Amino acid sequence: MSSISSVIKSIQDIMRKDAGIDGDAQRLGQLSWLLFLKVFDAQEEELEFEQDNYRCPIPERFLWRNWAADSEGLTGDALLDFVNNDLFDSLKTSLPISVSTPVAMW
């Protein structure tokens, strides 16, 4: 099993080949969002299983399982367009969290 650092390095190497990404700072931000969405979706699946009336705060079409987990789904320019112009933009406006709201980490 590979370590998380080798997986991250591999992802960064792939992202460096993509046009339209301006440097490591932008890649790191995008990678952070993608990792968050993957982990969040796994937690959502657990909550959906445990709670009968659970409602996810993220619109269903933006859950990882509905766009990224499908190997036959979006690829290439269509995937880039979805992530850059639909996913990230929509999450910025649809999540019920204010940027000015302090968040306790522990």
C-alpha positions as semicolon CSV with decimal commas, in nm:
position;residue;x (nm);y (nm);z (nm)
1;M;0,000;0,000;0,000
2;S;0,138;0,341;-0,091
3;S;0,179;0,616;0,157
4;I;-0,042;0,921;0,139
5;S;0,255;1,137;0,039
6;S;0,329;0,923;-0,266
7;V;-0,037;0,933;-0,367
8;I;-0,044;1,313;-0,329
9;K;0,279;1,345;-0,530
10;S;0,132;1,129;-0,805
11;I;-0,183;1,342;-0,815
12;Q;0,025;1,661;-0,825
13;D;0,229;1,523;-1,115
14;I;-0,091;1,456;-1,307
15;M;-0,231;1,800;-1,222
16;R;0,088;1,971;-1,342
17;K;0,012;1,843;-1,693
18;D;-0,331;2,011;-1,700
19;A;-0,364;2,341;-1,879
20;G;-0,529;2,625;-1,695
21;I;-0,380;2,564;-1,352
22;D;-0,143;2,837;-1,242
23;G;0,110;2,690;-1,004
24;D;0,125;2,474;-0,696
25;A;-0,087;2,712;-0,488
26;Q;-0,388;2,664;-0,718
27;R;-0,327;2,290;-0,744
28;L;-0,310;2,260;-0,366
29;G;-0,642;2,440;-0,326
30;Q;-0,811;2,218;-0,583
31;L;-0,655;1,904;-0,441
32;S;-0,773;2,000;-0,092
33;W;-1,129;2,042;-0,220
34;L;-1,119;1,709;-0,401
35;L;-0,987;1,523;-0,097
36;F;-1,249;1,694;0,120
37;L;-1,529;1,591;-0,118
38;K;-1,408;1,229;-0,126
39;V;-1,386;1,201;0,253
40;F;-1,712;1,394;0,300
41;D;-1,896;1,157;0,067
42;A;-1,772;0,853;0,262
43;Q;-1,901;1,009;0,583
44;E;-2,231;1,096;0,416
45;E;-2,282;0,733;0,313
46;E;-2,231;0,627;0,674
47;L;-2,477;0,889;0,807
48;E;-2,735;0,793;0,542
49;F;-2,707;0,432;0,655
50;E;-2,732;0,514;1,026
51;Q;-3,004;0,783;1,022
52;D;-3,342;0,734;0,858
53;N;-3,418;1,103;0,796
54;Y;-3,066;1,225;0,722
55;R;-3,039;1,498;0,459
56;C;-2,705;1,579;0,299
57;P;-2,611;1,951;0,289
58;I;-2,444;1,910;-0,052
59;P;-2,670;1,877;-0,358
60;E;-2,675;1,512;-0,466
61;R;-2,520;1,572;-0,809
62;F;-2,208;1,713;-0,639
63;L;-2,145;1,411;-0,417
64;W;-1,826;1,227;-0,512
65;R;-2,012;0,904;-0,586
66;N;-2,225;1,078;-0,849
67;W;-1,952;1,236;-1,061
68;A;-1,604;1,111;-0,969
69;A;-1,653;0,748;-0,874
70;D;-1,803;0,656;-1,212
71;S;-1,516;0,537;-1,436
72;E;-1,748;0,573;-1,736
73;G;-1,853;0,924;-1,636
74;L;-1,711;1,264;-1,716
75;T;-1,357;1,286;-1,853
76;G;-1,134;1,538;-2,027
77;D;-1,272;1,883;-2,102
78;A;-1,621;1,791;-1,982
79;L;-1,481;1,692;-1,641
80;L;-1,267;2,007;-1,616
81;D;-1,566;2,222;-1,709
82;F;-1,787;2,051;-1,451
83;V;-1,530;2,079;-1,169
84;N;-1,413;2,433;-1,244
85;N;-1,738;2,597;-1,356
86;D;-2,014;2,398;-1,190
87;L;-1,892;2,203;-0,887
88;F;-1,668;2,461;-0,718
89;D;-1,887;2,760;-0,808
90;S;-2,205;2,588;-0,689
91;L;-2,052;2,466;-0,363
92;K;-1,935;2,819;-0,286
93;T;-2,293;2,945;-0,305
94;S;-2,496;2,645;-0,187
95;L;-2,325;2,532;0,131
96;P;-2,503;2,663;0,442
97;I;-2,182;2,801;0,595
98;S;-2,076;3,162;0,612
99;V;-1,710;3,244;0,548
100;S;-1,713;3,480;0,845
101;T;-1,843;3,209;1,079
102;P;-1,563;3,081;1,307
103;V;-1,531;2,704;1,290
104;A;-1,403;2,505;1,586
105;M;-1,154;2,247;1,468
106;W;-1,135;2,050;1,793
